[in-house]
Amino acid sequence: MSPSLTIRRAVPDDAAALARIHVDAWRAAYRGLVPESFLGRLDYERRTAAFRNQLQTGLGETSVVQLDRQILGFVTFGGCRDEDVDSQATGEIWGIYLAPEHWRHGAGTFLCRHAEGVLASRGHGEIKLWVLAGNSQARRFYEAMGFAPDGASRMLSFDAPLEAVRYGKKTIPDSPTPEETPMIDITKTVPLETRPLTLANWDDLEALFRGPGPHSGCWCMYWRTTRAECQRGFGEGNRRALQALVEGGNVPGILAYEGDRAIAWCAIGPRKDYPTLDRSRTLKRIDDLPVWSIVCFFVARPNRRQGMSERLLRAALDYARSRGAQIVEAYPLRTEITKLLPYERYMGIRSTFERVGFEVVAQESGRRPVMRIRVG
């Protein structure tokens, strides 16, 4: 049976799990925005006590989303606390927090929709929320959910003054009630099982690449060597070249699995590993930041058209974050021309990257923008 996401009201015994998620999410999301002195003082034990008190006294309402009893994140909401609005007519989402390893997998959308449905069912005609002005990732998320800045702002202190801006959204009268909140297709929200490519699973990559595919002779060496070298080595030569990199301790990407079978591949690593990018007129380096690059996707034919590319992309970002990457860069094909150039989809499609949160930072090519996302 497939695992399923469930949502329920939090209880005091959840306090420790909520505290860990809250602290970990703050440290991951606000690094570089909130002073390290403040983040360093965040403490699991104090947050556990605070959450336990909050849940025992009924301050706001907190719901958790869980997968097979594991809490992935939570949302707290209630009447709007701002003095300039009517708390009976206006609700507020006080905060949505997810464990960093479960970011960008749809659980945040699930929590937000749930809170909106509860507040709408209680007669709140509008919902407000606050977000740090510099938290571009959160702002993109809420804007994608239909919220928009309402012009209000205030200064907060986290060992330094930081501006927060308020967002608002009208509720939909027939929003789903808590019991009707639609479940998400779990196959698209649960992280893929992925493994870095090493000698231990090299045979899995060979089995995947030996199948049909227009670029199977490249073996992901196109951006690692000169074009002439890649053409001369097309097929067996490129296979040996990639294997030699792996034998030397290089991890050129990740494999996704279905059981014991590798079903998809993503080439990702520090941009310096792909020197041909710097020889490209349209994809040349735009600054000196130590970015990582995504240069190739390959999905087994039976697993295509199932949202696999987006799931693989999210997994690749999780992998890059775990290896210390701060920024990931990509060069996908413009969505509107994929039908004209289907054989060039191997670097991904722009719309997929936009859904995950990438933004265009350079548009030198008529076909491929340079896109980036901050992951650390």
N, C-alpha and C positions, 0 to 999 in steps of 0.2 A: 504494500500500500504506500502511495506517495505521502511524504510528510506534508503537514498543513500548517499554515499560519492561523493562530487564533488570537483574539483580543479579549481582555477581561479587565475588570476594575482591580486596581492594585490594593493590596492589603499590607498591614504593618510588617509582616514577615518578608515582604519584598524589599525592605529598606536597604539591605546590604547590596543587593543586585542593582538597585537604582543608583545607589551612591557610586558604585564602581563605573557604571555606564556614564553617569554625569561627569565624574572627574576625568575619565579617559577621553570623553568627547570634548570637554573643554580644552584639555591639553593638546589634542590633535587639531581641533578646529581653530583655536585662537593663538597658536604659536606664531609669533611674528606680528601679531595684532595687539594682544594683551601682554604687558610686561612679564618677563620670566619670573620676577620676584613674586608676582601674584599667583601665577600658575604653580610655582613651586610650593606654595603654602596650601594648596588644595589637599585635603586629607580625607581618606576613605572613612575613617572612624567618625570624624565630626559630621561628614555628610550623611552617614548612616543614621546618626542620632537625629539629625535635622529631618530627614525623610520619615523616620519612624514617628516623630512628633507630628509632622504634617499629616500623615495618614491616620494617626489616631485622633487628631482633632478635627479632621475633615476640612482642612484648608484647601479649597479648590477640589477638583476631581482629577485623579490620575488613573490612566488606563495603560496597560502594558500590552505589547505585542510579543508573542512567544512562538517558538517553533519546537514542537515536541517537549514542552515544559521549560525550554531555555528562553529566558527573557532577552530579547534582542534590543528593545528600546521602550520608550514611554512618552506619553504626552500628558501635560497638565493644563487644565482649562477651567473656566468658570465665568462669572460675571466680570465685566470690564472694571478694572481697578482705577482707571483714570478719572480725575475729578471733573473733567470737562464733558463727560458722556454719561448717559443714563445706564447704570449697570443692569437695570431690568430689561432694557430694550437692546442692549449691546453686550455681546459676549467677548471673551478674550482667550486666545491660545497663549498660555503663559510660557510654554516652552515645549519643544520636541527634541528629544535626545536619543541617539542610537549609538550602540557600540561601534567604534570606527571600522571594525572588520565587516560590519553589515551596512555601511554606507552605500548608497547608489544601487541598492537592490530592490527598491520599491516599498520597503517597510515604512519609510517616512511618509510617503504618499498615503499609505494605508492608515497611519495614525492621524494624519491631518484630515483626511476625509471622515474618519470616525468622529473626531472632535467637532467638525463642522456639522455632522448629522445630529449629534447630541444637542449642540447649542441651538440648532434650528428647531429641533423638536420641542425645545423648551421656550420657544417664542422669541428668541433673539433674532432680530432682523438684520443685524450687522455683526461682524466679527473683527476685532482689532488684534494686533500683535506688535511686539517691539523687536527690533533686530539691530545689532551694531552696524553703523554705516559702512564700516570697512569689511564686513563679512560678506563678500561678494557671492560666495557659494550659497549661503543661506538666502540671500536676497534673490538670487536666480531661482532657487527652489520655490519660494513663496510666490514669486511672480508667475512661475509656471502653474501654480495652483490657483491663480486668479486674483491674488492680492496685489494692491498697488499702494504706493506711498500716499498718505493723506495730508502731508504738509507739516505734521507735528514732529518735533524732535526734542531731545533733552540730553544733557551731559551726565555721564556716569563716571564713577571713579574706580579704577582697578589699578591702583598705584600710579595712575596717570589718567588725565581726563580723556574720555572717549565718547564720541557722539553716537546716540542711538536714534533711529528713525522709526516712526510708526506706520504700519501698513493697515489697510482696511479692505473689507470685502462684504458685499451684500450676500445674505444667505438665500438659498433657493428654497421656496416654501415646501417643495416635495422632496427635500434632501432625505436620504435614507436614515431611518431611526437606528439606534445602536444595534438592534436585532437584525436590521436589514443591510448593514454595512457590507458591501460586496467583498468577498474574498478575492485575493489576487492569485493569478495562476502561479502556483508555487514553483513550477518548473522554470519560471522566468525570474523568480526573486531569490531562490536559494542559490548561494554561490556555487559555481561549478567546482567539481573536484579537479584541481590542477596540480601539476608537478613541474618544477624546473627541469629543463633538459640537461641530463648528465649521462655519463657512460652507462649508468645503471638502467636507464630507460631509452637508450639510443635505438634499440631494436623497435621500440614502439613508434618512434618517428619514421624509421625506414618503412615500416608497414603502412603508415599513413601516407607517406609521400610516394610509395610505389603504386598507389591507386591512381585512377585517372585524374588529370588536372593539367591545365595548360602551362603551369609554371613548375611542374614537378622536376624539370631538369635544372632549374635555378638553384634549388636547395638553399634559398635565402642567402646567397652570396652576392647578389646583384649590387647591394649598397655597401658591401664590405670590400669589394675589389674594383679594379677598373672594368669598364664595360667590355673591353677587349679580352681581359682575363676571364670574365664570366662567360663570354661567348665561347672561348676556347675550351673551357672546362665544363660546358653544358652537359649535364648528365652525371656520369661517373666521376669526372674531375671535380665538379662542385661538391658532390657527395663526400669525396675524400677530404676536401678542404674544410667543410663544415665539421666533419668528424674529428679532424685534427685539432680544430679549435676546442671542441668539447674535451678531447683527450688532454689538452693543455690546461684544463680547469675553467675555461670560459663557459658561461651559461648564456646561450644566445636567445633564449626564449622559454615559453612555457607550453606544455601540452595539456589539453583538457581530456578527461576520461569519462567513458560510460562503462562502468564495470572495470574490466581489465583492458579494454580497448581504447586506444587513443583516437579521438574523433575530431580534434581541432588543434590548431597550432597558432601561436602568436609570437612573432619575432619582436622582442623588446630589449632594450639595453641602453647604456649611456650613449649619447650621440657620437662621442668620439670613436665608437666602435664601427661607425658607418661613414667612412671618409668620403665616399662618393656623394653624400649629401652636400658636402662643402664644395664639391666641384660642380654642383648643379646651379645654373643661373637662377632658377626660380625657388629652390629650396635651400639656398645658402643660409648660413648662420645669421641671425638678426641681432644677437648680442652675445655677451660672454657668460651668461648664466649657465650653470652645469646641468643642462636638461637631459632627460632621457627621451628616446625616440621609439615610436612604434612604426615599423616599416612593412609588416606583412601579416595577413590573416590567411589561414587555409582551413576550410571545414570540409569534412568528408561528405560526399554527395548525399548519403541517406539522412544526414543531420542538417541539411540546409533548409532555409525558409521556415525556421523554427525559433527565430530570435537569437540564434547561437552567437552571431557576431557581437551583439550588444553584451551578452553575458560574458563572452570571452574578453571583451574590452574591459568590463568592470573587474574581472579577475586579474587582468594584466596590471591595472592600476593598483589593486591590492598588493600584488607581488612587488611592483616598483616601490610602493610605500614601505613595504617590509624590508627592502634593501637600502633604505635611506634616501630615495629619490625625493626631491622637493617639487619639481615641475616635470610634466610629461608632455611631449610634443608629438604631433601627428600630421600627416599630409594626405588626408582622404580626398577622394574624387567628389567633385561637386554633385550633389544629388540629382540635379536636373539633366545631367548628361550621362548618367550611368547606362541608360538604354543605348546610347550611341557608342559607348566604349566599355562594354561589359567585361572585356578581358583585362581592364585596368582596375578592377575592384579590389585587387589584392591588398591595397593599402587602406581599405575601408571606404565608407560612404559618409559624407559630411553630416547628414541628418542623424546617423547613429551616434556620432561624437557629440553633436549638439544636445541630444537627449541625456547624455551622461554628464554634461556640464562644460565641455570644451568651448573655448571662444577663439575666434579668428584673430590672429595677431599680425598676420602679413598676407597679402593677396597678390603676390608677384605673378603667379601663374593663372591663366584663364581656366585651368582645369583643377588645380590643387591649391587650396589655401594652406597656410601654416596655422595650425591650431594648437592651443595649449590649455592645460588644466593644472592647478596647484593641488598636490596630493599630500604635502607635508608642511 
